[in-house]
Amino acid sequence: MRWPATAPVISRRWPRQGAPCRRGFTLLEVMIALAILARYEHLEHTPLPKLSSQKLNDHIKDCCEEAGIKSPVTYVDYSGGKAKEHTKAKYKLITNHTARKTFITNSIVLGMNTKTIKEITGHKKDSVFNKYIKISEDFKKLEMERTWDKISG
């Protein structure tokens, strides 16, 4: 799910029962979320903090650092027509967008139907969806062998 799609959860802007839901949420999910939030209505402050996209990314980076995702990554940045090489710890480069892209790629590798993935992630166009997919050479080789070995076997 995209970061902006979490905003209604955080700000309590949910539709009433029977009303159409935001894309990506089922009515059951909305009802469960409302039930959880209702437990905290007596509190002065809302139980869920409002997070900006940047703050969410900061939390993701902290989790990745704690998980030990620290290997150095070198990348090239182009500014003013000049290439500049940078090296950073991997956890510093991970964002909610990275998680979204990883979810899509791993779902495809694990065999999930692409139509289902597009429905979950909210993609409508194949051209945009395909930009998120990065299949490794090893996986391509395995898929070719799995598919074409049926003929020779």
N, C-alpha and C positions, 0 to 999 in steps of 0.2 A: 504494500500500500504506500502511496506517496505521502510525504510529510504533510502537505496541506490537507489531506484527507483525515488526518488525526485531529485537526483543529476543532471540528464539531464535538469530538469526545471531550476535549479539554475545556471548551467553552460552554458545554451543556446545551448546544443548539441541536437537539434531536427532534425528529418529527413525532407526533403523537401516534399511538397505535392505529394502524390502518392507513396512515399517510405514506406517500411514496418516500423511500429512503434515498440517501445520497448513493451514487454509483459506488459499488464495491462493498457495501454493507447489506447484510440480509436483515430482515425484520427481527429474526431471532437474536442476532448480534446486538441490535439496537435495544431490544427488550432486556437482555442480560446487562448491558452497560447502564441502562436506566435504573435497573434494580440495584446495582452496585452503588451508583451515585445517590440513590434515595436513602441509603443507610447513613449518609453523611449530611443530609439536609439540615440537621439541627446545628451544625457547626457554623461559626462565623465566616470562616474561609473555606473555599472549595478544596476538596481533598486532592485534586489533581493540579499540579502546577502548570502554568502556561509556559510552554517552551517555544523559543524561537528556533528556526532551522539551524542557526549557528550554535545555539546552546545544545541542541540535540546532537549535532556533529561533535561537539566537545565531549559529551558523555560517551559517544561511540568510541572516540579516540582513547578516552580513559579506559574503557572496557577492553579495547584491543591491546593497549599497553599492558594492562594487568594480565591479559591472557598470554602475553609473551610474543606477540606478533611484532618483533623488533628488527627483523632482518633489513639490511640497507637496500634501498631501491634507488636506482639512478634513472633520471628522466631528463628530457631536453625541453626547455622552455624557449619560445621564440618571442623576442621583443625588439621592435624596430628593425626587423629583418635579420637580426643576429641571433644565433643559437647559443644558449647558455645551458651548461650541464649542471644539474643539481643532484645531490644524494641526501636522502632523508630516511629515517626509520619508517618502516612500512605502516605502522599504526598511525603516524602523522598524516598519511595520505588517504586513510579510510574515512568515508562519509556515509550518510544515509543513502546517497545515490549509488555508492559502491555496493551496499547491501542489496539494493533493489536489482542492480545488474547481476550480482552473484546469484540472487534468488532465481531470476529468469534463466540464466545459463544452467544452473544446477538442476532446475526443474526439467529442462529439456533433456539434459544428460540422463536424468533418472527416468525419462520416458513419459512425463506428463504431457498431455495434449496441449498444443500451442493455443488453441482456442480458449481452453480453460485458463491458461496462464494470462492471456490477454484480458480475459474477463476479471481476473483477480487484480491485475495491475492497472486496469483502466485504459489500456491501449486500444485505440480504434483502428489505426492505420498500420498495415504491415511494414511500411517503410520506416516508421518510427520504432516499432517493436523490434525490427531486425537490427537496429543499431545497438541494442542492449545485449545481443547474443555474441559470445566469443567462445567458440568451440576449439578445444586444444587439438593439436595434430595427433596426439595419442588416441584421443577419442574418435577422431575421424578414421584412423587406421582400424581401430576395433570395430567400428560400425561397418566399414567396408568388408572386413573379414567375416563378421557375423552374417551379413547379408549375402555376400557372394560365395562364401564357402558352402552354402546350401546347394548350390548348383554343382560344384565339383565333388561333393561328398555323396 
